Amino acid sequence: MIDPADLLTSLKNTNDAIDSIGYPDAGYKIWFVQSDTVVDYRFLVEGYWPNQAIYDTIHNHELYLKATEADEELWSKLKSTWYGRFKIVN
């Protein structure tokens, strides 16, 4: 079982790297999923990126890559993962 505190620490390190790159309003939040609403997933990780260019800049930056590589083993322990990109309807 994965300790949510470990995921929080990992995302804090990643968000600190994103802040250092110069984008303090971008980054990740983690949510705990109620087990009575979704059976197969315990966590939801939300990422916010103002636009595609900033997303690309952050995800290709050495500080971001080092921060995420440091915890690859932790994140690989998640049994089920799903990645989706969403746009707000307006």
N, CA, C and O atoms as a CHARMM CRD file, in Angstrom:
* protein
*
  360
    1    1 MET  N      0.84200  -1.18200   0.00000 PROA 1      0.00000
    2    1 MET  CA     0.00000   0.00000   0.00000 PROA 1      0.00000
    3    1 MET  C      0.89100   1.25100   0.00000 PROA 1      0.00000
    4    1 MET  O      1.91800   1.29500   0.67800 PROA 1      0.00000
    5    2 ILE  N      0.49200   2.23000  -0.74700 PROA 2      0.00000
    6    2 ILE  CA     1.25500   3.46200  -0.86700 PROA 2      0.00000
    7    2 ILE  C      0.78400   4.45400   0.20100 PROA 2      0.00000
    8    2 ILE  O     -0.41400   4.66300   0.38600 PROA 2      0.00000
    9    3 ASP  N      1.73900   5.05300   0.89000 PROA 3      0.00000
   10    3 ASP  CA     1.43600   6.05800   1.90100 PROA 3      0.00000
   11    3 ASP  C      1.18000   7.39000   1.20100 PROA 3      0.00000
   12    3 ASP  O      2.04400   7.87800   0.47400 PROA 3      0.00000
   13    4 PRO  N     -0.00700   7.98900   1.41300 PROA 4      0.00000
   14    4 PRO  CA    -0.29700   9.27600   0.78000 PROA 4      0.00000
   15    4 PRO  C      0.74400  10.34900   1.11700 PROA 4      0.00000
   16    4 PRO  O      0.99000  11.24300   0.30700 PROA 4      0.00000
   17    5 ALA  N      1.34600  10.26800   2.28600 PROA 5      0.00000
   18    5 ALA  CA     2.37300  11.24700   2.66500 PROA 5      0.00000
   19    5 ALA  C      3.57100  11.18600   1.71600 PROA 5      0.00000
   20    5 ALA  O      4.18600  12.21000   1.42100 PROA 5      0.00000
   21    6 ASP  N      3.89500   9.99700   1.24700 PROA 6      0.00000
   22    6 ASP  CA     5.00000   9.85900   0.29500 PROA 6      0.00000
   23    6 ASP  C      4.66400  10.52900  -1.03700 PROA 6      0.00000
   24    6 ASP  O      5.51800  11.17100  -1.64800 PROA 6      0.00000
   25    7 LEU  N      3.42100  10.37600  -1.47900 PROA 7      0.00000
   26    7 LEU  CA     2.99800  11.03100  -2.71900 PROA 7      0.00000
   27    7 LEU  C      2.99000  12.54500  -2.55200 PROA 7      0.00000
   28    7 LEU  O      3.39700  13.27600  -3.45600 PROA 7      0.00000
   29    8 LEU  N      2.52400  13.01800  -1.39000 PROA 8      0.00000
   30    8 LEU  CA     2.53000  14.46000  -1.12500 PROA 8      0.00000
   31    8 LEU  C      3.94700  15.02300  -1.15500 PROA 8      0.00000
   32    8 LEU  O      4.18900  16.08400  -1.73100 PROA 8      0.00000
   33    9 THR  N      4.87600  14.30900  -0.53400 PROA 9      0.00000
   34    9 THR  CA     6.26700  14.75100  -0.52300 PROA 9      0.00000
   35    9 THR  C      6.82900  14.79600  -1.93300 PROA 9      0.00000
   36    9 THR  O      7.52200  15.74400  -2.30200 PROA 9      0.00000
   37   10 SER  N      6.53400  13.77700  -2.71400 PROA 10     0.00000
   38   10 SER  CA     7.00400  13.72200  -4.08800 PROA 10     0.00000
   39   10 SER  C      6.47600  14.90100  -4.89900 PROA 10     0.00000
   40   10 SER  O      7.22900  15.55100  -5.62400 PROA 10     0.00000
   41   11 LEU  N      5.18600  15.17100  -4.77200 PROA 11     0.00000
   42   11 LEU  CA     4.60300  16.27800  -5.52400 PROA 11     0.00000
   43   11 LEU  C      5.09700  17.62700  -5.01300 PROA 11     0.00000
   44   11 LEU  O      5.23900  18.56800  -5.79400 PROA 11     0.00000
   45   12 LYS  N      5.35700  17.73300  -3.72300 PROA 12     0.00000
   46   12 LYS  CA     5.92800  18.97600  -3.19500 PROA 12     0.00000
   47   12 LYS  C      7.29600  19.22800  -3.81900 PROA 12     0.00000
   48   12 LYS  O      7.60700  20.35300  -4.21000 PROA 12     0.00000
   49   13 ASN  N      8.10900  18.18500  -3.91200 PROA 13     0.00000
   50   13 ASN  CA     9.43000  18.33000  -4.53400 PROA 13     0.00000
   51   13 ASN  C      9.30300  18.74200  -6.00000 PROA 13     0.00000
   52   13 ASN  O     10.05400  19.59100  -6.48100 PROA 13     0.00000
   53   14 THR  N      8.36200  18.14200  -6.69500 PROA 14     0.00000
   54   14 THR  CA     8.14000  18.48600  -8.09900 PROA 14     0.00000
   55   14 THR  C      7.61900  19.91600  -8.22200 PROA 14     0.00000
   56   14 THR  O      8.07800  20.67100  -9.07900 PROA 14     0.00000
   57   15 ASN  N      6.66200  20.29000  -7.36700 PROA 15     0.00000
   58   15 ASN  CA     6.13200  21.65500  -7.40800 PROA 15     0.00000
   59   15 ASN  C      7.20200  22.68000  -7.04500 PROA 15     0.00000
   60   15 ASN  O      7.21800  23.77800  -7.60000 PROA 15     0.00000
   61   16 ASP  N      8.09200  22.33300  -6.12400 PROA 16     0.00000
   62   16 ASP  CA     9.20500  23.23200  -5.79100 PROA 16     0.00000
   63   16 ASP  C     10.10200  23.44300  -7.01300 PROA 16     0.00000
   64   16 ASP  O     10.57600  24.55200  -7.26000 PROA 16     0.00000
   65   17 ALA  N     10.32800  22.37800  -7.77000 PROA 17     0.00000
   66   17 ALA  CA    11.12600  22.50100  -8.99400 PROA 17     0.00000
   67   17 ALA  C     10.41300  23.40500  -9.99900 PROA 17     0.00000
   68   17 ALA  O     11.04400  24.25000 -10.63600 PROA 17     0.00000
   69   18 ILE  N      9.10800  23.22800 -10.13800 PROA 18     0.00000
   70   18 ILE  CA     8.32500  24.05700 -11.05700 PROA 18     0.00000
   71   18 ILE  C      8.38500  25.52400 -10.62900 PROA 18     0.00000
   72   18 ILE  O      8.51200  26.41200 -11.47200 PROA 18     0.00000
   73   19 ASP  N      8.29400  25.77700  -9.32300 PROA 19     0.00000
   74   19 ASP  CA     8.43500  27.15000  -8.81900 PROA 19     0.00000
   75   19 ASP  C      9.80100  27.71900  -9.19300 PROA 19     0.00000
   76   19 ASP  O      9.90900  28.87200  -9.61300 PROA 19     0.00000
   77   20 SER  N     10.84500  26.90100  -9.03700 PROA 20     0.00000
   78   20 SER  CA    12.21100  27.35100  -9.33900 PROA 20     0.00000
   79   20 SER  C     12.38700  27.66300 -10.82300 PROA 20     0.00000
   80   20 SER  O     13.19100  28.51900 -11.19200 PROA 20     0.00000
   81   21 ILE  N     11.64300  26.97500 -11.65900 PROA 21     0.00000
   82   21 ILE  CA    11.70500  27.22500 -13.09900 PROA 21     0.00000
   83   21 ILE  C     11.04400  28.57200 -13.43200 PROA 21     0.00000
   84   21 ILE  O     11.31700  29.16700 -14.47500 PROA 21     0.00000
   85   22 GLY  N     10.17900  29.03600 -12.53700 PROA 22     0.00000
   86   22 GLY  CA     9.55100  30.33800 -12.73900 PROA 22     0.00000
   87   22 GLY  C      8.05500  30.31100 -12.95400 PROA 22     0.00000
   88   22 GLY  O      7.47800  31.29000 -13.42800 PROA 22     0.00000
   89   23 TYR  N      7.40900  29.19100 -12.60800 PROA 23     0.00000
   90   23 TYR  CA     5.96800  29.06100 -12.81200 PROA 23     0.00000
   91   23 TYR  C      5.28100  28.62200 -11.51500 PROA 23     0.00000
   92   23 TYR  O      4.82000  27.48500 -11.41300 PROA 23     0.00000
   93   24 PRO  N      5.21000  29.52100 -10.51900 PROA 24     0.00000
   94   24 PRO  CA     4.63500  29.14100  -9.22400 PROA 24     0.00000
   95   24 PRO  C      3.14500  28.82000  -9.26200 PROA 24     0.00000
   96   24 PRO  O      2.63600  28.17800  -8.34300 PROA 24     0.00000
   97   25 ASP  N      2.43600  29.25000 -10.30100 PROA 25     0.00000
   98   25 ASP  CA     1.00300  28.96200 -10.38500 PROA 25     0.00000
   99   25 ASP  C      0.69900  27.66300 -11.11900 PROA 25     0.00000
  100   25 ASP  O     -0.45800  27.24800 -11.19400 PROA 25     0.00000
  101   26 ALA  N      1.71900  27.02500 -11.65600 PROA 26     0.00000
  102   26 ALA  CA     1.54000  25.74100 -12.33500 PROA 26     0.00000
  103   26 ALA  C      1.91400  24.63500 -11.35300 PROA 26     0.00000
  104   26 ALA  O      2.53500  24.89800 -10.32300 PROA 26     0.00000
  105   27 GLY  N      1.53700  23.40400 -11.67000 PROA 27     0.00000
  106   27 GLY  CA     1.95400  22.28400 -10.83800 PROA 27     0.00000
  107   27 GLY  C      0.83600  21.31900 -10.52800 PROA 27     0.00000
  108   27 GLY  O     -0.18500  21.26600 -11.21400 PROA 27     0.00000
  109   28 TYR  N      1.05900  20.55400  -9.47100 PROA 28     0.00000
  110   28 TYR  CA     0.19700  19.42200  -9.14600 PROA 28     0.00000
  111   28 TYR  C     -0.49000  19.56000  -7.79800 PROA 28     0.00000
  112   28 TYR  O      0.02500  20.18300  -6.87000 PROA 28     0.00000
  113   29 LYS  N     -1.67500  18.95600  -7.72100 PROA 29     0.00000
  114   29 LYS  CA    -2.40500  18.73800  -6.46700 PROA 29     0.00000
  115   29 LYS  C     -2.77700  17.26500  -6.45200 PROA 29     0.00000
  116   29 LYS  O     -2.91900  16.64000  -7.50300 PROA 29     0.00000
  117   30 ILE  N     -2.93300  16.71900  -5.26200 PROA 30     0.00000
  118   30 ILE  CA    -3.35800  15.32300  -5.16300 PROA 30     0.00000
  119   30 ILE  C     -4.65000  15.25400  -4.35700 PROA 30     0.00000
  120   30 ILE  O     -4.81500  15.94600  -3.35100 PROA 30     0.00000
  121   31 TRP  N     -5.53900  14.42500  -4.81100 PROA 31     0.00000
  122   31 TRP  CA    -6.82900  14.22500  -4.16800 PROA 31     0.00000
  123   31 TRP  C     -6.94000  12.76500  -3.75800 PROA 31     0.00000
  124   31 TRP  O     -6.44300  11.88200  -4.45700 PROA 31     0.00000
  125   32 PHE  N     -7.58400  12.51100  -2.63900 PROA 32     0.00000
  126   32 PHE  CA    -7.88200  11.14300  -2.21100 PROA 32     0.00000
  127   32 PHE  C     -9.28600  10.83100  -2.70100 PROA 32     0.00000
  128   32 PHE  O    -10.21600  11.58200  -2.40900 PROA 32     0.00000
  129   33 VAL  N     -9.46100   9.74300  -3.43600 PROA 33     0.00000
  130   33 VAL  CA   -10.74900   9.36300  -4.01600 PROA 33     0.00000
  131   33 VAL  C    -11.54500   8.55100  -2.99800 PROA 33     0.00000
  132   33 VAL  O    -11.02800   7.59800  -2.41500 PROA 33     0.00000
  133   34 GLN  N    -12.79400   8.92900  -2.78900 PROA 34     0.00000
  134   34 GLN  CA   -13.66500   8.17900  -1.88200 PROA 34     0.00000
  135   34 GLN  C    -13.88100   6.78300  -2.44200 PROA 34     0.00000
  136   34 GLN  O    -14.27900   6.62700  -3.59600 PROA 34     0.00000
  137   35 SER  N    -13.62200   5.78300  -1.64000 PROA 35     0.00000
  138   35 SER  CA   -13.69600   4.39900  -2.11700 PROA 35     0.00000
  139   35 SER  C    -15.10400   3.97800  -2.52100 PROA 35     0.00000
  140   35 SER  O    -15.26000   3.02800  -3.28800 PROA 35     0.00000
  141   36 ASP  N    -16.13200   4.66000  -2.02400 PROA 36     0.00000
  142   36 ASP  CA   -17.49200   4.28200  -2.39300 PROA 36     0.00000
  143   36 ASP  C    -17.92100   4.89800  -3.73400 PROA 36     0.00000
  144   36 ASP  O    -19.00900   4.61000  -4.23100 PROA 36     0.00000
  145   37 THR  N    -17.06300   5.74300  -4.31100 PROA 37     0.00000
  146   37 THR  CA   -17.42600   6.36500  -5.58300 PROA 37     0.00000
  147   37 THR  C    -16.65000   5.79800  -6.76600 PROA 37     0.00000
  148   37 THR  O    -17.18000   5.70200  -7.87300 PROA 37     0.00000
  149   38 VAL  N    -15.40700   5.42700  -6.53400 PROA 38     0.00000
  150   38 VAL  CA   -14.56700   4.84800  -7.57600 PROA 38     0.00000
  151   38 VAL  C    -13.75400   3.73100  -6.94200 PROA 38     0.00000
  152   38 VAL  O    -12.94300   3.97900  -6.04900 PROA 38     0.00000
  153   39 VAL  N    -13.96300   2.52000  -7.39300 PROA 39     0.00000
  154   39 VAL  CA   -13.35000   1.35900  -6.75400 PROA 39     0.00000
  155   39 VAL  C    -11.87600   1.17500  -7.11900 PROA 39     0.00000
  156   39 VAL  O    -11.07400   0.81900  -6.25600 PROA 39     0.00000
  157   40 ASP  N    -11.51100   1.40700  -8.36000 PROA 40     0.00000
  158   40 ASP  CA   -10.17500   1.05400  -8.83400 PROA 40     0.00000
  159   40 ASP  C     -9.09300   2.10600  -8.59900 PROA 40     0.00000
  160   40 ASP  O     -7.91400   1.83500  -8.82500 PROA 40     0.00000
  161   41 TYR  N     -9.47100   3.28300  -8.15700 PROA 41     0.00000
  162   41 TYR  CA    -8.48400   4.35800  -7.99100 PROA 41     0.00000
  163   41 TYR  C     -8.57400   4.95000  -6.58900 PROA 41     0.00000
  164   41 TYR  O     -9.66900   5.19300  -6.08100 PROA 41     0.00000
  165   42 ARG  N     -7.40900   5.18400  -5.96000 PROA 42     0.00000
  166   42 ARG  CA    -7.36800   5.79100  -4.62200 PROA 42     0.00000
  167   42 ARG  C     -6.96400   7.24900  -4.65800 PROA 42     0.00000
  168   42 ARG  O     -7.31600   8.01300  -3.76000 PROA 42     0.00000
  169   43 PHE  N     -6.22500   7.64500  -5.69000 PROA 43     0.00000
  170   43 PHE  CA    -5.70800   9.00400  -5.76800 PROA 43     0.00000
  171   43 PHE  C     -6.01100   9.60500  -7.13300 PROA 43     0.00000
  172   43 PHE  O     -6.04500   8.90900  -8.14700 PROA 43     0.00000
  173   44 LEU  N     -6.23000  10.90800  -7.13100 PROA 44     0.00000
  174   44 LEU  CA    -6.35800  11.65000  -8.37000 PROA 44     0.00000
  175   44 LEU  C     -5.29300  12.74100  -8.30000 PROA 44     0.00000
  176   44 LEU  O     -5.25500  13.52100  -7.34800 PROA 44     0.00000
  177   45 VAL  N     -4.44600  12.78900  -9.29600 PROA 45     0.00000
  178   45 VAL  CA    -3.42600  13.82900  -9.37900 PROA 45     0.00000
  179   45 VAL  C     -3.87100  14.81600 -10.44300 PROA 45     0.00000
  180   45 VAL  O     -4.09600  14.46000 -11.59900 PROA 45     0.00000
  181   46 GLU  N     -3.99100  16.06700 -10.02000 PROA 46     0.00000
  182   46 GLU  CA    -4.42200  17.12800 -10.92300 PROA 46     0.00000
  183   46 GLU  C     -3.22300  18.01200 -11.24500 PROA 46     0.00000
  184   46 GLU  O     -2.51700  18.47100 -10.34700 PROA 46     0.00000
  185   47 GLY  N     -3.00500  18.24200 -12.51700 PROA 47     0.00000
  186   47 GLY  CA    -1.95400  19.15500 -12.94100 PROA 47     0.00000
  187   47 GLY  C     -2.57100  20.38300 -13.57400 PROA 47     0.00000
  188   47 GLY  O     -3.56500  20.28700 -14.29300 PROA 47     0.00000
  189   48 TYR  N     -1.97900  21.54100 -13.30500 PROA 48     0.00000
  190   48 TYR  CA    -2.46400  22.77300 -13.91700 PROA 48     0.00000
  191   48 TYR  C     -1.33500  23.42400 -14.69600 PROA 48     0.00000
  192   48 TYR  O     -0.24700  23.65000 -14.16500 PROA 48     0.00000
  193   49 TRP  N     -1.60200  23.72300 -15.96200 PROA 49     0.00000
  194   49 TRP  CA    -0.63400  24.34700 -16.85000 PROA 49     0.00000
  195   49 TRP  C     -1.35800  25.45400 -17.59000 PROA 49     0.00000
  196   49 TRP  O     -2.34500  25.18200 -18.27400 PROA 49     0.00000
  197   50 PRO  N     -0.89500  26.71300 -17.47700 PROA 50     0.00000
  198   50 PRO  CA    -1.60200  27.82700 -18.12000 PROA 50     0.00000
  199   50 PRO  C     -1.78700  27.66700 -19.63200 PROA 50     0.00000
  200   50 PRO  O     -2.78800  28.11500 -20.19200 PROA 50     0.00000
  201   51 ASN  N     -0.81500  27.02600 -20.28600 PROA 51     0.00000
  202   51 ASN  CA    -0.95000  26.79000 -21.72800 PROA 51     0.00000
  203   51 ASN  C      0.05100  25.70200 -22.14000 PROA 51     0.00000
  204   51 ASN  O      0.88600  25.27500 -21.34300 PROA 51     0.00000
  205   52 GLN  N     -0.04900  25.27400 -23.37600 PROA 52     0.00000
  206   52 GLN  CA     0.79400  24.18100 -23.86500 PROA 52     0.00000
  207   52 GLN  C      2.27100  24.55100 -23.88600 PROA 52     0.00000
  208   52 GLN  O      3.12000  23.70600 -23.60600 PROA 52     0.00000
  209   53 ALA  N      2.58700  25.78800 -24.21200 PROA 53     0.00000
  210   53 ALA  CA     3.99100  26.20000 -24.26700 PROA 53     0.00000
  211   53 ALA  C      4.63900  26.12600 -22.87900 PROA 53     0.00000
  212   53 ALA  O      5.77900  25.68000 -22.74900 PROA 53     0.00000
  213   54 ILE  N      3.91800  26.56100 -21.85300 PROA 54     0.00000
  214   54 ILE  CA     4.44400  26.48300 -20.48100 PROA 54     0.00000
  215   54 ILE  C      4.56300  25.03100 -20.04600 PROA 54     0.00000
  216   54 ILE  O      5.54600  24.65000 -19.41100 PROA 54     0.00000
  217   55 TYR  N      3.56900  24.22000 -20.38300 PROA 55     0.00000
  218   55 TYR  CA     3.63100  22.78100 -20.08300 PROA 55     0.00000
  219   55 TYR  C      4.91100  22.18300 -20.68000 PROA 55     0.00000
  220   55 TYR  O      5.65400  21.47900 -19.99500 PROA 55     0.00000
  221   56 ASP  N      5.15700  22.46700 -21.94700 PROA 56     0.00000
  222   56 ASP  CA     6.33300  21.92500 -22.62600 PROA 56     0.00000
  223   56 ASP  C      7.63000  22.42600 -21.99100 PROA 56     0.00000
  224   56 ASP  O      8.56500  21.65100 -21.78700 PROA 56     0.00000
  225   57 THR  N      7.68400  23.72100 -21.67700 PROA 57     0.00000
  226   57 THR  CA     8.87100  24.29600 -21.04800 PROA 57     0.00000
  227   57 THR  C      9.17200  23.59800 -19.72900 PROA 57     0.00000
  228   57 THR  O     10.31300  23.21200 -19.47500 PROA 57     0.00000
  229   58 ILE  N      8.15800  23.43400 -18.89300 PROA 58     0.00000
  230   58 ILE  CA     8.33700  22.80500 -17.58400 PROA 58     0.00000
  231   58 ILE  C      8.76400  21.34900 -17.73900 PROA 58     0.00000
  232   58 ILE  O      9.73800  20.91500 -17.12500 PROA 58     0.00000
  233   59 HSD  N      8.03800  20.60000 -18.55500 PROA 59     0.00000
  234   59 HSD  CA     8.28000  19.15600 -18.66500 PROA 59     0.00000
  235   59 HSD  C      9.59000  18.80400 -19.36300 PROA 59     0.00000
  236   59 HSD  O     10.03400  17.65800 -19.29800 PROA 59     0.00000
  237   60 ASN  N     10.20800  19.76400 -20.02300 PROA 60     0.00000
  238   60 ASN  CA    11.50700  19.52700 -20.65900 PROA 60     0.00000
  239   60 ASN  C     12.66400  20.13200 -19.87600 PROA 60     0.00000
  240   60 ASN  O     13.82100  20.00100 -20.27300 PROA 60     0.00000
  241   61 HSD  N     12.35400  20.79500 -18.76400 PROA 61     0.00000
  242   61 HSD  CA    13.38600  21.48400 -17.98000 PROA 61     0.00000
  243   61 HSD  C     14.13400  20.48600 -17.09300 PROA 61     0.00000
  244   61 HSD  O     13.54300  19.55700 -16.54300 PROA 61     0.00000
  245   62 GLU  N     15.43600  20.69600 -16.96800 PROA 62     0.00000
  246   62 GLU  CA    16.30200  19.80800 -16.18500 PROA 62     0.00000
  247   62 GLU  C     15.83200  19.67700 -14.72600 PROA 62     0.00000
  248   62 GLU  O     15.87500  18.57800 -14.17200 PROA 62     0.00000
  249   63 LEU  N     15.39000  20.76200 -14.10100 PROA 63     0.00000
  250   63 LEU  CA    14.94200  20.69200 -12.70200 PROA 63     0.00000
  251   63 LEU  C     13.70100  19.81400 -12.55200 PROA 63     0.00000
  252   63 LEU  O     13.59600  19.04000 -11.60100 PROA 63     0.00000
  253   64 TYR  N     12.76400  19.93600 -13.49000 PROA 64     0.00000
  254   64 TYR  CA    11.56000  19.10300 -13.45900 PROA 64     0.00000
  255   64 TYR  C     11.92900  17.63500 -13.67500 PROA 64     0.00000
  256   64 TYR  O     11.44600  16.75600 -12.96100 PROA 64     0.00000
  257   65 LEU  N     12.77100  17.38100 -14.64500 PROA 65     0.00000
  258   65 LEU  CA    13.16500  15.99700 -14.94700 PROA 65     0.00000
  259   65 LEU  C     13.86700  15.35100 -13.76000 PROA 65     0.00000
  260   65 LEU  O     13.60300  14.19000 -13.44900 PROA 65     0.00000
  261   66 LYS  N     14.75200  16.08000 -13.09600 PROA 66     0.00000
  262   66 LYS  CA    15.43300  15.53400 -11.91400 PROA 66     0.00000
  263   66 LYS  C     14.44900  15.25100 -10.79100 PROA 66     0.00000
  264   66 LYS  O     14.54500  14.21900 -10.12800 PROA 66     0.00000
  265   67 ALA  N     13.50000  16.16300 -10.57100 PROA 67     0.00000
  266   67 ALA  CA    12.51800  15.98800  -9.49500 PROA 67     0.00000
  267   67 ALA  C     11.62700  14.77700  -9.73500 PROA 67     0.00000
  268   67 ALA  O     11.33200  14.02800  -8.80300 PROA 67     0.00000
  269   68 THR  N     11.20200  14.58200 -10.96800 PROA 68     0.00000
  270   68 THR  CA    10.30400  13.45800 -11.24300 PROA 68     0.00000
  271   68 THR  C     11.04900  12.12500 -11.31700 PROA 68     0.00000
  272   68 THR  O     10.50700  11.09000 -10.93000 PROA 68     0.00000
  273   69 GLU  N     12.27400  12.14400 -11.80600 PROA 69     0.00000
  274   69 GLU  CA    13.06300  10.91100 -11.87600 PROA 69     0.00000
  275   69 GLU  C     13.38000  10.37000 -10.48700 PROA 69     0.00000
  276   69 GLU  O     13.49800   9.15900 -10.29800 PROA 69     0.00000
  277   70 ALA  N     13.51700  11.27000  -9.51800 PROA 70     0.00000
  278   70 ALA  CA    13.87200  10.86100  -8.15500 PROA 70     0.00000
  279   70 ALA  C     12.82700   9.94200  -7.53600 PROA 70     0.00000
  280   70 ALA  O     13.15500   9.11800  -6.68200 PROA 70     0.00000
  281   71 ASP  N     11.57200  10.07700  -7.95700 PROA 71     0.00000
  282   71 ASP  CA    10.49700   9.28400  -7.35200 PROA 71     0.00000
  283   71 ASP  C      9.79600   8.33500  -8.33200 PROA 71     0.00000
  284   71 ASP  O      8.65800   7.92800  -8.09500 PROA 71     0.00000
  285   72 GLU  N     10.46300   7.99100  -9.41200 PROA 72     0.00000
  286   72 GLU  CA     9.84800   7.08300 -10.39000 PROA 72     0.00000
  287   72 GLU  C      9.42500   5.76300  -9.76000 PROA 72     0.00000
  288   72 GLU  O      8.36300   5.23300 -10.08600 PROA 72     0.00000
  289   73 GLU  N     10.24500   5.22900  -8.86200 PROA 73     0.00000
  290   73 GLU  CA     9.93000   3.94900  -8.22400 PROA 73     0.00000
  291   73 GLU  C      8.65000   4.04600  -7.39900 PROA 73     0.00000
  292   73 GLU  O      7.82000   3.13700  -7.42100 PROA 73     0.00000
  293   74 LEU  N      8.49500   5.14400  -6.67600 PROA 74     0.00000
  294   74 LEU  CA     7.27900   5.35100  -5.87400 PROA 74     0.00000
  295   74 LEU  C      6.04300   5.34900  -6.76700 PROA 74     0.00000
  296   74 LEU  O      5.07500   4.64000  -6.49100 PROA 74     0.00000
  297   75 TRP  N      6.07600   6.13800  -7.83200 PROA 75     0.00000
  298   75 TRP  CA     4.90600   6.25100  -8.70000 PROA 75     0.00000
  299   75 TRP  C      4.64100   4.97000  -9.48100 PROA 75     0.00000
  300   75 TRP  O      3.50300   4.71800  -9.87900 PROA 75     0.00000
  301   76 SER  N      5.66300   4.16400  -9.70500 PROA 76     0.00000
  302   76 SER  CA     5.45600   2.90500 -10.42600 PROA 76     0.00000
  303   76 SER  C      4.71700   1.88200  -9.56900 PROA 76     0.00000
  304   76 SER  O      4.24200   0.87300 -10.09100 PROA 76     0.00000
  305   77 LYS  N      4.61100   2.12200  -8.26900 PROA 77     0.00000
  306   77 LYS  CA     3.90100   1.19700  -7.36900 PROA 77     0.00000
  307   77 LYS  C      2.38500   1.30800  -7.48700 PROA 77     0.00000
  308   77 LYS  O      1.65900   0.45300  -6.98000 PROA 77     0.00000
  309   78 LEU  N      1.90800   2.34900  -8.14800 PROA 78     0.00000
  310   78 LEU  CA     0.46700   2.46200  -8.33900 PROA 78     0.00000
  311   78 LEU  C      0.01300   1.33700  -9.26200 PROA 78     0.00000
  312   78 LEU  O      0.55600   1.17100 -10.35400 PROA 78     0.00000
  313   79 LYS  N     -0.97500   0.57100  -8.82900 PROA 79     0.00000
  314   79 LYS  CA    -1.41100  -0.60300  -9.58900 PROA 79     0.00000
  315   79 LYS  C     -2.18900  -0.23300 -10.83900 PROA 79     0.00000
  316   79 LYS  O     -2.02200  -0.86300 -11.88300 PROA 79     0.00000
  317   80 SER  N     -3.02700   0.77000 -10.74600 PROA 80     0.00000
  318   80 SER  CA    -3.82700   1.20500 -11.88800 PROA 80     0.00000
  319   80 SER  C     -3.57700   2.68400 -12.10500 PROA 80     0.00000
  320   80 SER  O     -3.64700   3.48500 -11.17300 PROA 80     0.00000
  321   81 THR  N     -3.28600   3.03000 -13.33600 PROA 81     0.00000
  322   81 THR  CA    -3.11300   4.44300 -13.65900 PROA 81     0.00000
  323   81 THR  C     -3.90800   4.76700 -14.91100 PROA 81     0.00000
  324   81 THR  O     -4.14600   3.91300 -15.76500 PROA 81     0.00000
  325   82 TRP  N     -4.30300   5.99900 -14.99100 PROA 82     0.00000
  326   82 TRP  CA    -5.02700   6.49000 -16.15200 PROA 82     0.00000
  327   82 TRP  C     -4.64400   7.93700 -16.31500 PROA 82     0.00000
  328   82 TRP  O     -4.66600   8.69800 -15.34800 PROA 82     0.00000
  329   83 TYR  N     -4.29600   8.32700 -17.51000 PROA 83     0.00000
  330   83 TYR  CA    -3.89000   9.69300 -17.79000 PROA 83     0.00000
  331   83 TYR  C     -4.87800  10.31200 -18.75300 PROA 83     0.00000
  332   83 TYR  O     -5.13700   9.76400 -19.82400 PROA 83     0.00000
  333   84 GLY  N     -5.43000  11.45100 -18.37500 PROA 84     0.00000
  334   84 GLY  CA    -6.35000  12.14100 -19.25100 PROA 84     0.00000
  335   84 GLY  C     -6.04700  13.62200 -19.28600 PROA 84     0.00000
  336   84 GLY  O     -5.59200  14.19200 -18.29400 PROA 84     0.00000
  337   85 ARG  N     -6.29400  14.24000 -20.41200 PROA 85     0.00000
  338   85 ARG  CA    -6.15300  15.69200 -20.53300 PROA 85     0.00000
  339   85 ARG  C     -7.55000  16.25500 -20.75800 PROA 85     0.00000
  340   85 ARG  O     -8.34500  15.70100 -21.51700 PROA 85     0.00000
  341   86 PHE  N     -7.83100  17.35800 -20.09000 PROA 86     0.00000
  342   86 PHE  CA    -9.15000  17.93000 -20.12700 PROA 86     0.00000
  343   86 PHE  C     -9.10100  19.40700 -20.46700 PROA 86     0.00000
  344   86 PHE  O     -8.14800  20.10700 -20.12400 PROA 86     0.00000
  345   87 LYS  N    -10.13800  19.87100 -21.14400 PROA 87     0.00000
  346   87 LYS  CA   -10.30100  21.29400 -21.42700 PROA 87     0.00000
  347   87 LYS  C    -11.64400  21.70600 -20.84000 PROA 87     0.00000
  348   87 LYS  O    -12.63100  20.97500 -20.92000 PROA 87     0.00000
  349   88 ILE  N    -11.65400  22.89200 -20.24900 PROA 88     0.00000
  350   88 ILE  CA   -12.89800  23.40500 -19.69000 PROA 88     0.00000
  351   88 ILE  C    -13.87300  23.75500 -20.82200 PROA 88     0.00000
  352   88 ILE  O    -13.46600  24.24100 -21.87700 PROA 88     0.00000
  353   89 VAL  N    -15.12900  23.50800 -20.59100 PROA 89     0.00000
  354   89 VAL  CA   -16.16700  23.84100 -21.55500 PROA 89     0.00000
  355   89 VAL  C    -16.66300  25.23300 -21.20300 PROA 89     0.00000
  356   89 VAL  O    -17.11700  25.47800 -20.08600 PROA 89     0.00000
  357   90 ASN  N    -16.57300  26.13000 -22.15300 PROA 90     0.00000
  358   90 ASN  CA   -17.07600  27.48900 -21.89300 PROA 90     0.00000
  359   90 ASN  C    -17.79500  28.05100 -23.08700 PROA 90     0.00000
  360   90 ASN  O    -18.28000  29.18200 -23.03900 PROA 90     0.00000
